[in-house]
Amino acid sequence: MTTGPDGERVSFDDRMAEVRERYPADHYVSRALDGSMADRRGAVDRAESWLSSVGLAGQV
């Protein structure tokens, strides 16, 4: 959720905005995002926190 379509590192917010640009609001991808955004954000926050705690922040 922090990797763009071309493999570049992007913020979670930018990635979710990019996905939403590609799919109309009634598409199942957009609807799935709507229902799970808080869980997705939490997963990214936990992963970034863990990476930072083990000295890997910014490396992956």
Summary of the structure (lengths in Angstrom):
residues: 60
radius of gyration: 12.9
end to end distance: 12.4
largest distance: 40.8
contacts: 125
relative contact order: 0.12
helix: 62%
strand: 3%
